[in-house]
Amino acid sequence: MLITMKKLTTSGLCLGIFLLLVSCQTEEENNPPENQEEVQLQSTARQSAASDPGARSMLNAMVVSAFQVGTKDMEMKYAAEADIVAGIDLGSIILKSNVNTALGAASGEPQTLVLISDGQARVSAIGEGNTPKGNYQEIQFELYTNTSVDNDDPMYGKSLWINGEINGETSQIWMDVESEIRAMAENDEGHEVNENTELLLVFDLEDLFQGVDFEAAVDGNSDGIIEIGPGDVDGNSSLYSKIEGNLESSVKFERKS
């Protein structure tokens, strides 16, 4: 009987400690640090320096006139300011998530970002709000397949859509996957969040099209549009696979200067 009581006492103590740890963790997740700053998170596309007279970007034999991408569940990882002040080496700090902050809630919503229109790079707002101070190391998000727009909208059923011309022919590149993308900060220290910080998620078209031979693109079904997408409608599956494989490395996490 004594052994049983000891076991029960020990089990009860362990359970109490476990519940306390869970409670502390839940409280931290639901109540992020008060030491926060207002941050704007935006997105844009980076084009080649060379462009044609119509201000449309010429990249590896493709003229890009429009570019849209869908995002959701965006989350930023950071080294907390308190850990940095405490002198902990950045490489040893366990990164925290800003998902339960105002900025995390705003940027995590499913949305379609317009990155290029009429051949010009645009800046699209992803989210704005308070987020903890610290050094932000990475952004994670999923591509979002848009089915909320009208059926005749070019983004319907797509998570990425690029429109333009290849050798003078109307061309489209598109995806319908909802794969996860992880973009690391451009420097090892990450981007420090302080007063009036603006952060950028940049889609670099030169990197996206790295190694893609657009001269080999064909209009296999002769409908007047060169399509590079899933399903191999026009026989451009190898080009599509290359672009899809380049996607994650083409996404950059930067601080707006």
Contacts in CASP RR format, 6 or more apart in sequence:
PFRMAT RR
TARGET T0000
AUTHOR 0000-0000-0000
METHOD contacts of the structure
MODEL  1
MLITMKKLTTSGLCLGIFLLLVSCQTEEENNPPENQEEVQLQSTARQSAA
SDPGARSMLNAMVVSAFQVGTKDMEMKYAAEADIVAGIDLGSIILKSNVN
TALGAASGEPQTLVLISDGQARVSAIGEGNTPKGNYQEIQFELYTNTSVD
NDDPMYGKSLWINGEINGETSQIWMDVESEIRAMAENDEGHEVNENTELL
LVFDLEDLFQGVDFEAAVDGNSDGIIEIGPGDVDGNSSLYSKIEGNLESS
VKFERKS
29 100 0 8 1.000
30 100 0 8 1.000
32 98 0 8 1.000
32 100 0 8 1.000
32 101 0 8 1.000
32 132 0 8 1.000
33 80 0 8 1.000
33 82 0 8 1.000
33 132 0 8 1.000
33 133 0 8 1.000
35 81 0 8 1.000
35 82 0 8 1.000
35 132 0 8 1.000
35 133 0 8 1.000
36 101 0 8 1.000
36 130 0 8 1.000
36 131 0 8 1.000
36 132 0 8 1.000
36 133 0 8 1.000
37 130 0 8 1.000
37 131 0 8 1.000
37 133 0 8 1.000
37 193 0 8 1.000
37 194 0 8 1.000
37 195 0 8 1.000
37 196 0 8 1.000
37 197 0 8 1.000
38 128 0 8 1.000
38 129 0 8 1.000
38 130 0 8 1.000
38 196 0 8 1.000
39 103 0 8 1.000
39 128 0 8 1.000
39 129 0 8 1.000
39 130 0 8 1.000
39 131 0 8 1.000
39 193 0 8 1.000
39 197 0 8 1.000
39 198 0 8 1.000
39 199 0 8 1.000
40 125 0 8 1.000
40 127 0 8 1.000
40 128 0 8 1.000
40 129 0 8 1.000
40 197 0 8 1.000
40 198 0 8 1.000
40 199 0 8 1.000
41 74 0 8 1.000
41 76 0 8 1.000
41 103 0 8 1.000
41 107 0 8 1.000
41 125 0 8 1.000
41 126 0 8 1.000
41 127 0 8 1.000
41 128 0 8 1.000
41 198 0 8 1.000
41 199 0 8 1.000
41 200 0 8 1.000
41 201 0 8 1.000
42 123 0 8 1.000
42 124 0 8 1.000
42 125 0 8 1.000
42 126 0 8 1.000
42 127 0 8 1.000
42 198 0 8 1.000
42 199 0 8 1.000
42 200 0 8 1.000
42 201 0 8 1.000
42 256 0 8 1.000
43 69 0 8 1.000
43 71 0 8 1.000
43 113 0 8 1.000
43 115 0 8 1.000
43 123 0 8 1.000
43 124 0 8 1.000
43 126 0 8 1.000
43 200 0 8 1.000
43 201 0 8 1.000
43 202 0 8 1.000
43 203 0 8 1.000
44 115 0 8 1.000
44 121 0 8 1.000
44 122 0 8 1.000
44 123 0 8 1.000
44 124 0 8 1.000
44 200 0 8 1.000
44 202 0 8 1.000
44 203 0 8 1.000
45 67 0 8 1.000
45 115 0 8 1.000
45 116 0 8 1.000
45 121 0 8 1.000
45 122 0 8 1.000
45 202 0 8 1.000
45 203 0 8 1.000
45 204 0 8 1.000
45 205 0 8 1.000
46 121 0 8 1.000
46 202 0 8 1.000
46 203 0 8 1.000
46 204 0 8 1.000
46 205 0 8 1.000
46 206 0 8 1.000
46 252 0 8 1.000
47 57 0 8 1.000
47 59 0 8 1.000
47 64 0 8 1.000
47 116 0 8 1.000
47 121 0 8 1.000
47 205 0 8 1.000
47 206 0 8 1.000
48 57 0 8 1.000
48 58 0 8 1.000
48 59 0 8 1.000
48 205 0 8 1.000
48 206 0 8 1.000
50 57 0 8 1.000
50 58 0 8 1.000
51 57 0 8 1.000
51 58 0 8 1.000
52 58 0 8 1.000
52 63 0 8 1.000
54 119 0 8 1.000
55 118 0 8 1.000
55 119 0 8 1.000
55 120 0 8 1.000
56 63 0 8 1.000
56 64 0 8 1.000
56 65 0 8 1.000
56 119 0 8 1.000
56 164 0 8 1.000
57 63 0 8 1.000
57 64 0 8 1.000
57 116 0 8 1.000
57 119 0 8 1.000
57 121 0 8 1.000
57 205 0 8 1.000
59 205 0 8 1.000
59 206 0 8 1.000
59 209 0 8 1.000
60 206 0 8 1.000
60 209 0 8 1.000
60 211 0 8 1.000
60 212 0 8 1.000
60 213 0 8 1.000
60 214 0 8 1.000
61 166 0 8 1.000
61 167 0 8 1.000
61 214 0 8 1.000
61 215 0 8 1.000
62 164 0 8 1.000
62 165 0 8 1.000
62 166 0 8 1.000
62 171 0 8 1.000
62 209 0 8 1.000
62 214 0 8 1.000
63 164 0 8 1.000
63 165 0 8 1.000
63 166 0 8 1.000
63 168 0 8 1.000
64 116 0 8 1.000
64 119 0 8 1.000
64 162 0 8 1.000
64 163 0 8 1.000
64 164 0 8 1.000
64 205 0 8 1.000
65 116 0 8 1.000
65 117 0 8 1.000
65 118 0 8 1.000
65 119 0 8 1.000
65 163 0 8 1.000
65 164 0 8 1.000
65 165 0 8 1.000
66 116 0 8 1.000
66 117 0 8 1.000
66 118 0 8 1.000
66 119 0 8 1.000
66 154 0 8 1.000
66 161 0 8 1.000
66 162 0 8 1.000
66 163 0 8 1.000
66 164 0 8 1.000
67 114 0 8 1.000
67 115 0 8 1.000
67 116 0 8 1.000
67 161 0 8 1.000
67 162 0 8 1.000
67 163 0 8 1.000
67 203 0 8 1.000
67 205 0 8 1.000
68 112 0 8 1.000
68 113 0 8 1.000
68 114 0 8 1.000
68 115 0 8 1.000
68 154 0 8 1.000
68 155 0 8 1.000
68 160 0 8 1.000
68 161 0 8 1.000
69 112 0 8 1.000
69 113 0 8 1.000
69 115 0 8 1.000
69 143 0 8 1.000
69 159 0 8 1.000
69 160 0 8 1.000
69 161 0 8 1.000
69 203 0 8 1.000
70 110 0 8 1.000
70 111 0 8 1.000
70 112 0 8 1.000
70 113 0 8 1.000
70 143 0 8 1.000
70 144 0 8 1.000
70 145 0 8 1.000
70 146 0 8 1.000
70 155 0 8 1.000
70 159 0 8 1.000
70 160 0 8 1.000
71 108 0 8 1.000
71 110 0 8 1.000
71 111 0 8 1.000
71 113 0 8 1.000
71 126 0 8 1.000
71 141 0 8 1.000
71 142 0 8 1.000
71 143 0 8 1.000
71 144 0 8 1.000
72 108 0 8 1.000
72 109 0 8 1.000
72 110 0 8 1.000
72 111 0 8 1.000
72 141 0 8 1.000
72 142 0 8 1.000
72 143 0 8 1.000
72 144 0 8 1.000
72 178 0 8 1.000
73 108 0 8 1.000
73 140 0 8 1.000
73 141 0 8 1.000
73 142 0 8 1.000
74 104 0 8 1.000
74 107 0 8 1.000
74 108 0 8 1.000
74 126 0 8 1.000
74 139 0 8 1.000
74 140 0 8 1.000
74 141 0 8 1.000
75 97 0 8 1.000
75 98 0 8 1.000
75 99 0 8 1.000
75 104 0 8 1.000
75 108 0 8 1.000
75 139 0 8 1.000
75 140 0 8 1.000
75 141 0 8 1.000
76 97 0 8 1.000
76 98 0 8 1.000
76 103 0 8 1.000
76 104 0 8 1.000
76 107 0 8 1.000
76 131 0 8 1.000
76 136 0 8 1.000
76 138 0 8 1.000
76 139 0 8 1.000
76 140 0 8 1.000
77 95 0 8 1.000
77 96 0 8 1.000
77 97 0 8 1.000
77 98 0 8 1.000
77 136 0 8 1.000
77 137 0 8 1.000
77 138 0 8 1.000
77 139 0 8 1.000
77 140 0 8 1.000
78 95 0 8 1.000
78 96 0 8 1.000
78 98 0 8 1.000
78 131 0 8 1.000
78 132 0 8 1.000
78 134 0 8 1.000
78 135 0 8 1.000
78 136 0 8 1.000
78 137 0 8 1.000
78 193 0 8 1.000
79 90 0 8 1.000
79 93 0 8 1.000
79 95 0 8 1.000
79 96 0 8 1.000
79 134 0 8 1.000
79 135 0 8 1.000
79 137 0 8 1.000
79 190 0 8 1.000
80 93 0 8 1.000
80 96 0 8 1.000
80 132 0 8 1.000
80 133 0 8 1.000
80 134 0 8 1.000
81 132 0 8 1.000
81 133 0 8 1.000
81 134 0 8 1.000
83 93 0 8 1.000
84 90 0 8 1.000
84 93 0 8 1.000
84 134 0 8 1.000
84 135 0 8 1.000
90 135 0 8 1.000
90 188 0 8 1.000
90 189 0 8 1.000
95 137 0 8 1.000
95 138 0 8 1.000
96 132 0 8 1.000
98 104 0 8 1.000
98 131 0 8 1.000
98 132 0 8 1.000
99 108 0 8 1.000
101 129 0 8 1.000
101 130 0 8 1.000
101 131 0 8 1.000
101 132 0 8 1.000
102 129 0 8 1.000
102 130 0 8 1.000
102 131 0 8 1.000
103 127 0 8 1.000
103 128 0 8 1.000
103 129 0 8 1.000
103 130 0 8 1.000
103 131 0 8 1.000
104 127 0 8 1.000
104 131 0 8 1.000
106 126 0 8 1.000
106 127 0 8 1.000
106 128 0 8 1.000
106 129 0 8 1.000
107 126 0 8 1.000
107 127 0 8 1.000
108 141 0 8 1.000
110 144 0 8 1.000
110 146 0 8 1.000
111 126 0 8 1.000
111 144 0 8 1.000
112 144 0 8 1.000
112 146 0 8 1.000
112 149 0 8 1.000
112 155 0 8 1.000
113 124 0 8 1.000
113 126 0 8 1.000
114 122 0 8 1.000
114 124 0 8 1.000
115 121 0 8 1.000
115 122 0 8 1.000
115 124 0 8 1.000
115 203 0 8 1.000
116 122 0 8 1.000
126 201 0 8 1.000
131 193 0 8 1.000
132 193 0 8 1.000
133 193 0 8 1.000
133 194 0 8 1.000
134 192 0 8 1.000
134 193 0 8 1.000
135 189 0 8 1.000
135 190 0 8 1.000
135 191 0 8 1.000
135 192 0 8 1.000
135 193 0 8 1.000
136 185 0 8 1.000
136 190 0 8 1.000
136 191 0 8 1.000
136 192 0 8 1.000
136 193 0 8 1.000
136 199 0 8 1.000
136 253 0 8 1.000
137 184 0 8 1.000
137 185 0 8 1.000
137 190 0 8 1.000
138 182 0 8 1.000
138 183 0 8 1.000
138 184 0 8 1.000
138 185 0 8 1.000
138 253 0 8 1.000
139 182 0 8 1.000
139 183 0 8 1.000
139 201 0 8 1.000
139 253 0 8 1.000
140 180 0 8 1.000
140 181 0 8 1.000
140 182 0 8 1.000
140 183 0 8 1.000
141 180 0 8 1.000
141 181 0 8 1.000
142 178 0 8 1.000
142 179 0 8 1.000
142 180 0 8 1.000
142 181 0 8 1.000
143 159 0 8 1.000
143 160 0 8 1.000
143 175 0 8 1.000
143 177 0 8 1.000
143 178 0 8 1.000
143 179 0 8 1.000
143 181 0 8 1.000
144 159 0 8 1.000
144 178 0 8 1.000
145 157 0 8 1.000
145 158 0 8 1.000
145 159 0 8 1.000
145 176 0 8 1.000
145 177 0 8 1.000
145 178 0 8 1.000
146 153 0 8 1.000
146 155 0 8 1.000
146 156 0 8 1.000
146 157 0 8 1.000
146 158 0 8 1.000
146 159 0 8 1.000
147 156 0 8 1.000
147 157 0 8 1.000
149 155 0 8 1.000
149 156 0 8 1.000
150 156 0 8 1.000
154 161 0 8 1.000
154 163 0 8 1.000
154 172 0 8 1.000
155 161 0 8 1.000
157 176 0 8 1.000
158 174 0 8 1.000
158 175 0 8 1.000
158 176 0 8 1.000
159 175 0 8 1.000
159 176 0 8 1.000
159 177 0 8 1.000
159 178 0 8 1.000
160 173 0 8 1.000
160 174 0 8 1.000
160 175 0 8 1.000
160 247 0 8 1.000
161 172 0 8 1.000
161 173 0 8 1.000
161 174 0 8 1.000
162 172 0 8 1.000
162 173 0 8 1.000
162 174 0 8 1.000
163 170 0 8 1.000
163 171 0 8 1.000
163 172 0 8 1.000
164 170 0 8 1.000
164 171 0 8 1.000
164 172 0 8 1.000
165 171 0 8 1.000
166 214 0 8 1.000
166 217 0 8 1.000
166 226 0 8 1.000
167 214 0 8 1.000
167 215 0 8 1.000
167 217 0 8 1.000
169 219 0 8 1.000
169 224 0 8 1.000
169 225 0 8 1.000
169 226 0 8 1.000
170 224 0 8 1.000
170 225 0 8 1.000
170 226 0 8 1.000
171 217 0 8 1.000
171 225 0 8 1.000
171 226 0 8 1.000
171 227 0 8 1.000
171 228 0 8 1.000
172 225 0 8 1.000
172 226 0 8 1.000
172 227 0 8 1.000
172 228 0 8 1.000
173 228 0 8 1.000
173 229 0 8 1.000
173 240 0 8 1.000
173 243 0 8 1.000
174 227 0 8 1.000
174 228 0 8 1.000
174 229 0 8 1.000
174 230 0 8 1.000
175 229 0 8 1.000
175 230 0 8 1.000
175 244 0 8 1.000
175 247 0 8 1.000
176 230 0 8 1.000
177 230 0 8 1.000
177 244 0 8 1.000
179 247 0 8 1.000
181 247 0 8 1.000
181 248 0 8 1.000
181 251 0 8 1.000
182 248 0 8 1.000
183 201 0 8 1.000
183 248 0 8 1.000
183 251 0 8 1.000
183 252 0 8 1.000
183 253 0 8 1.000
184 253 0 8 1.000
185 191 0 8 1.000
185 253 0 8 1.000
185 254 0 8 1.000
186 252 0 8 1.000
186 253 0 8 1.000
186 254 0 8 1.000
191 197 0 8 1.000
191 199 0 8 1.000
191 253 0 8 1.000
191 254 0 8 1.000
191 255 0 8 1.000
193 199 0 8 1.000
197 255 0 8 1.000
198 255 0 8 1.000
198 256 0 8 1.000
199 253 0 8 1.000
199 254 0 8 1.000
199 255 0 8 1.000
199 256 0 8 1.000
200 252 0 8 1.000
200 253 0 8 1.000
200 254 0 8 1.000
200 255 0 8 1.000
200 256 0 8 1.000
201 251 0 8 1.000
201 252 0 8 1.000
201 253 0 8 1.000
201 254 0 8 1.000
202 251 0 8 1.000
202 252 0 8 1.000
202 253 0 8 1.000
202 254 0 8 1.000
203 250 0 8 1.000
203 251 0 8 1.000
203 252 0 8 1.000
204 250 0 8 1.000
204 251 0 8 1.000
204 252 0 8 1.000
205 250 0 8 1.000
207 246 0 8 1.000
207 249 0 8 1.000
207 250 0 8 1.000
208 243 0 8 1.000
208 246 0 8 1.000
208 247 0 8 1.000
208 250 0 8 1.000
209 243 0 8 1.000
209 246 0 8 1.000
210 246 0 8 1.000
210 250 0 8 1.000
211 242 0 8 1.000
211 246 0 8 1.000
212 239 0 8 1.000
212 242 0 8 1.000
212 243 0 8 1.000
212 246 0 8 1.000
213 239 0 8 1.000
214 239 0 8 1.000
216 236 0 8 1.000
216 238 0 8 1.000
216 239 0 8 1.000
217 226 0 8 1.000
217 228 0 8 1.000
217 234 0 8 1.000
217 236 0 8 1.000
217 239 0 8 1.000
218 226 0 8 1.000
218 234 0 8 1.000
218 235 0 8 1.000
218 236 0 8 1.000
219 225 0 8 1.000
219 226 0 8 1.000
219 227 0 8 1.000
219 234 0 8 1.000
220 233 0 8 1.000
220 234 0 8 1.000
220 235 0 8 1.000
221 233 0 8 1.000
221 234 0 8 1.000
226 234 0 8 1.000
226 236 0 8 1.000
227 233 0 8 1.000
227 234 0 8 1.000
227 236 0 8 1.000
228 234 0 8 1.000
228 236 0 8 1.000
228 239 0 8 1.000
228 240 0 8 1.000
228 243 0 8 1.000
229 236 0 8 1.000
229 240 0 8 1.000
230 240 0 8 1.000
231 237 0 8 1.000
232 240 0 8 1.000
END
